[in-house]
Amino acid sequence: MTHAQMMEVEATDDFVKAYADLWPLAQRVSQAIYQLTRPTMNPAFAALQLPEGAQVLPLLTAYALYPEPISGRALRRRTPYATEASRAQALPRLAEIDLLEAGSDGEYLITSDGRKIVAHFLGVFYDALRSLQPAVIDRVGSAALDETAQQLNTIVDAALVGPIAQWGTRTSHRLIPPDDVALARLDQALDDLTAFRDDTHLAAWQPHHIDGHAWEFFTLLWRGEVKTAAEMVEKAPQRGHPQADYETALAELIDRGWVQAVEDGHQLTPAGREIREQAEALTDRYFFAPWATLNTAQLAGLRAQLTMLAAQLEDMAKAPTPN
C-alpha cells in the first residue's frame, strides 16, 4: 500500500475531534447487548460441556473462515501480540472432539459437527436478540433502531471498500445475521467495526517494522501500566511470551530511542511518546474515515440514537431477571 493510498482513507483531525465520541457510545451499546444475552448464552455454552482448553471463540472464527482453514498464524493476523502457540492452543483440543480436523502445517478445518454446533449457537443468539427486540423497540422506537443498524452497516460497507480493512474486518463480516432482526444487524455491525478498529491500529503501527509484542509493551509503557519486562509478563500472561521476549523487546525500544531507563523501571522518551501518540492519532484518522460516508445531519442523528440506545439497553441490563 502506497502512502498516497493511505492518505485517501484518512479522516481529518477536525472530523475525528467532532465525532470521536461516537465510538465509545457504540461500544456501550455492544457491551449492553452482551450483558442482556448472557442469561441465554451462558447456559447454552455450559450445555456444550467442552473439555478444558477447547474454546468456543476459535470455533466461531473457524466457522466464519470456512472453507478456508484456521491456524495460530491466521489468528495472529488480527492480534499479533501473542505467540503463535498460545493462539493455536485451543485448536488441537477442538480437533480431539471432532469439531475441527487437523491438516498440515498447523492448519485446521471446521468439521460438519463443528459447523452444526456454531450454527446452533448463532441461532440461539439471534433468537435471544429477536426476543429482546420488542422491548427495545418499546423504548427507542422501531424506526430509530432500524436506522441505527442501517447507518452502522453503511459505515462498515464503506470500510470494506478501502485498503485498511483487512483480515479481521473481512472475517468478522462473513457472519450474516438474520435480516428481519434489526438488533442482530446492529450487533454484527458493531462487531465488524471492532475488528476494523483492530485493523486500523495495525495499519498505523506496522510500518514501524516492530514485533507485535514489542509494540504492545511500548503501548503499556505509554499508558503507565507497566515499567518492566517482569510486569509485562504479569500483565499479559495470556499472550504466552516469556520474560526474555519482553527483555529483548525492551532493548529494541531503547535502541530505537523510544524508551529510557528510570529509577523504578522504564518510561517513554519524548521521541517515543511522540511516535506512540502519532500512531494513536493515525489509528483514529483511519478508523473514522468511513464514518464520513454519513453527512452531518446523519452523524448528529446517529449520535442521538446511540446515546438513547446505550442508556436504554444499559437500563434493561440492570433490571432483575424474572424467575
N, C-alpha and C positions, 0 to 999 in steps of 0.2 A: 504494500500500500504506500503510495507516494504521499509526501507532505501536502501536496495540493488536494489530494483526495480526502485527507484527514480534515483539512480546513473546511471543506464543503459540508461536513457533518457536525460542525461546532455551532452551538448556540452562542450568542453574545453574552458577555458578562452582565450586561444590563438585564437581559432576558432571564438569566439564571437568578439574579438578585430578586427580580419581580415575582418569580414563580417557584423558588426553591422550597417554599412551604408546602407545595402540593404533594411532594413525595412522602414526607412524614405523615401527612393526613392519609395518604393511600396505604401506608404501612399500618396505621392504626386500624383501618378497615380490614386489612388482611389478617391482622392478629385477632381481631374480634371474631371474624368468621372462623378462624382456627379454634378459638375458645368455645364458640357456640356449637361446633360439630364434635367436640371431644366426647360428650355423653353418648354419642352414637358410634364414633370411630374407635375409641379406646376398647370397648368390649369386642368390637369386630376384630381388632388386632390381636387381642388376648385369645380369642377363639381359635386363631391360627395355630397357636402353640408351637411357634417356630423354635428350634434349638438356639441356645446362646450363640451369639455372633452372626446369626442369619437375619439380616436386617431387611426391612420392607423397602426402604428408600432406594437401594441399588436395584432391587427387583423392579420398582416402578420406572427407573431410568432404563433398565434393560427392555422393558415393555415399550417405552417411548422410542427407543433406538431400533427396535426390530423392523426389518430383518438384519440390521447391522449388529455386530457383536458388541459386547461391553467388556471392559478391561480396566485395570487400575490406571493404565495410561490414559484411556479415554476419560475416566472420571477426573483426572488431574487437569484436563483441558479447561474446565470451568474454575477449579480452585487448585492451582498448582503450588499450594503452600504446604501440603503434606507429602510424605513419602509415597511412592507408588505401592509399596507393600501394605501400608496402612489403608489406602483407598481400596485395595483389592481384597482386603481381609475377609469380607463377608461373602465374596463370590464363591470360593470353594465350599463353604458351608451350605449355600443355596444349591450348589450342584449335588451335594450329598443327599439332599432330599428331593432331587429330581425337578427342581424349579428352574435350574439353569443346566446347560450341557457344556462341559468343558471342551474347548477346541485346542488349537495350537497357539503357542507364544502368549499364554496368559489370557486368551480371549474366551469369552463365554457367550452362548446364545440362549435366550429365554426359551423354555420348552412350552409345549402345548398346555401342560398343567400350570406352569408359571403364568402364562397369558390368561388362563381362566381365572386364576386367583386374583391377579391385578384387575382384570375386567370386573370381577365381583366387587372388589373393594372400591373401585371407582364408581360402580353403580350404587353402592351403599352411601358413598359420599355425596353423589349427585342427588340421591333420594333425600338425604338429610337436608341439603340445600333447598330442594323442592318443597319440603315440609316447612322449612323456616321462611320461605319467601312470602307467604301470605301475611305473616306478622310483620315482616319488614315493609311490605307494601302499605300496610295499615299505618305505619309510622312515617314513611317518606314519600309514598305515592308510587304508583306503577310507572308513570312516565319518567319520574326522576331516576328511578332505579334502572330502567331500560336505557335512558340517555347516558347515565354514568358508565354503564357497561359498554355502550356503543362508542363513547368518546375514548375510553381507555383502550379499546381494541383498535380504534383509529390510530392512536399513538403507537401501539405495538406494530401495526401494519407498516407504518412509516419507518419504524426502527428496522424492521426486517428487510426493507428495500436497501438500506445503507450498508456500508462495508464494516461498520463497527460490530453489528450483531453477528456473533459467531456461534460456536458450538453450544454454549449454554442457552442462549435465547432460542436457537433453532430446535434444540432438543426439547425444551420446555413447551414450545409451540406445537409440537407434534400431538400433544394430548388435546383431544377435541371434546369440549363439554356439550351437553345437550342444548340445542338452540332455543328450546322453549323455557329454559330456566335462566333468567337474566342474572340471578345471583351467582350461578355457576360460570357464566360467561365473564362476569366481572372478576370473580376469583381467579380464573385462569389468566386473564389479562394481567392481574397483579403478580401472579407467579412469573409470567413472561417478562414483566418489567423488572422484577427482582433479578432474574437471570441476565437481563440486559444491563442492569447496573453492574453486575459482576464483569460482564464483557467490556463495558466502558472503562472500568478500572484497569483491567488487563491491558487495554489499548493505551491507557495513559502511562503505565509504568514499564511495560515490557520493552519499549525502545531503549531503556537504560541497560538492557542486557545483563540482568542480575537474576539470580535464582529466586524462586517464589518464596522459599522460607526465609531468605535474607531480606527480601522486601517486607515480609510480614514482621520480622524482627525490627526492622527500621521503622515500620509504622507504629509498633507498640512502644518503641523508644520515643517516637514523636508525641504519642499520646501521654507519655509519662507512666505507662502501666508496668513497664519492666525497666531494669537498669543493667542487668547482667544476663549472660547466656544461661546460667542456672535458673534464674527467674523465668526466662522464656520457656524452658522445658516444663516448669511447673505451671505456667500459664496456658500452654497449648500441648498437653500430653497426647491429645487425640491425633496430633499431626505425625507422630511416630518418629520424630527426629531425636537422635541422641544429643547430649550437650556438646559433643565435639563438632557437630554440624553447625551449631549456633556460634561456637567459638570461631570456626573458620569464617562464617558469615560476618561476625563482628570484626575480624581482622580485615576483611574486604571493605567493609563500611568505613573503617578507619583509614584504610589505604586510599579510598576514594575522596577522603576529606569530608565525609558526611557526618561522622560520629567522632567524638573525642572522649578520652577517659576523664572522669572527675573523681572526687574523693570517695563517693559511695557507689561508683559504678561507671555508667556511660551516659552521655546525652548527645543530642544533635548539635553539630556546629551551626553557625549562621548559614553557611552554604548548604548544609544538609537540610536545615529547616526550609530554606527556600525551595530546594528540589522537591521536598515532600508536599509542601503547600501548592506548588505548581502542578504536581500530579493530581492533587485533590481538585483543584480548580479545573483542570483539563477533564477529569472524570465528569464533573458537573456539566461542562460545556458539551461533551459528547452525549451524556445521558439526557439532557433537556432539549437537544436539537430536534428530535421527532415530536416533542410536545408543541413545537411551534407550528405543527400542522394545523392545530386549532387556532382560531382567531381570538382576539382579545376578549370578545363577549363570551365565546365558548369557554375560554380558560377561566374567566370570572365565574361562569356558571358551574364549571367543574369544581372549582374551589368551594363554592357554596354547597354543592351536592355532597362532596367528600366530607366536608365539615359536619353536615347534618347526618350523613350515613354513619360516620365514625361514632358520633355521640349516641345515636340510636342503637347501633349494634353493641356498643360497649354497655349501654344501659340494659339491653336484653341479656347480655352475658353475665351481668351481675345478679339478675333475677334468680331466685331459688328454683332449682329443678323440681318439677312436680314428682311426687312419689308414684 
